[in-house]
Amino acid sequence: MKNKIFIIIIALICLGIVVFFLYRIFQPARPSEEGALPTGAPLPTDVYGSPIATPTPLPTVTLTPEEISKLKIIASGEILAFWPAATTTFQYFTPDGFWEVDYSISSPQPQKKDLGINFANILGIEPSKIGKVLIKYVASGATQAAYSVLDIQSRQLKNLDPNIKTATWSPDGQNIIFYYSDSPLYYQENFKESSYLGQIDKNLANKKTLINFKASSDIILDWPTTTAVYISQKPSGYVSQTVLTFDPKNKIFKPFAEGNGLILKWNTLGNYGLLFTTAENGKAPTLKLINKDQVILGTFPKLTLPGKCVFSKIEPVLYCAIPSEFNSNAVWPDDYYQGVFNQEEAIYKINLQSLEAQPIIYSAVFEIQGIDLNSDESMLVFYDKTSGNLYKWELSK
């Protein structure tokens, strides 16, 4: 009798265990937010046991329907440089060649053109007023930058002397002023170094020395007026730099501006300039509008880099890509050019007489790497690093 009772008790215990596990398996799930941690669960921790903060996602900014209807893609890909070739045509370089696109048609189809050379590392381009483009690049396998001149219509390419370190067009596009230096990379006994500012015509003929001149190889030349060539250095917020002016006719140098992080950009007439400077170590940047007499005409309330702006040639107007938030913790302009951070930018039209900034593309969804106007200034054309698209935007008149 006792054995039967013991067996019954064991059977009831086993049955209870089975019922418990069946209940847990088929228990209805408790409602909860997807991805949420159970109540009372510990926060995820790093290898040191400290809680990991969950980053707050940035708000997603999108274009408005009106902006989408006015913004058109004219080319896509890794565009290294672009410029207007005619009223409705742009030319541009990619790592695999030279292209031309007519954006007046509804579905633009870029056409590849043969130059006999690919520019995989373009450092800068400068179109002239007479249909030629000055190209600064590093050739494949080379360590030093070189210059070539491209004829927009014939697509003929001519190379400058490899010892020319920097160059720029004259205001009328008929001549090029350049800095020449044959200084060797390593010491050579009995080598006589030559360095000077020189001039050559648009066809790379009639070369002449203007003045013997010694400078660093990374100087920048800009020749907006016949009486003033501006000579500056590669900008850095860590050091103070001086911009000089050089009168090519009278062979006279004069100091023009000084400051850390200094960038100077002129309009084509040389009567309006953008002066970007910082305090020590690239902090507290400012952007000022100046004239050729060094008079400050105003300080821009919204900050951007001069290279993200383009001057109109027919009215006192400036178009700029301006970030929604300017990174005040960065070393300007070093950190931005070195790709330490990215920024989201909208596009503004700025009246140079009142400095009033009017957004023409209000949504800050771009990161502009090149901005220009077409020949008749009916279109703004810009390259967006984020999407890899070359866009056109019809301007209201």
Secondary structure, DSSP 8 states (H G I E B T S, - for coil): -HHHHHHHHHHHHHHHHHHHHHHHHH-------TT---TT----B-TTS-B-------------HHHHHHEEEEEES---EEEEEETTEEEEEETTEEEEEETTSSS---EEE--S---SSEEEEEE-TTSEEEEEE--TT-SS-EEEEEETTT--EEE--TTEEEEEE-TTSSEEEEEEE---SS--TT----EEEEEEETTS-S-EEEEE----TT-EEEEEETTEEEEE----TTSEEEEEEEETTTTEEEEEEEEEEEEEEE-TTSS-EEEEEESGGG-S-EEEEE-TT--EEEE-SS---GGGEEE-SSSSEEEEEEESS--TTS-TTHHHHTTS----EEEEEEETTT--EEEEEEEEEE-EEEEEE-TTSSEEEEEETTTTEEEEEE---
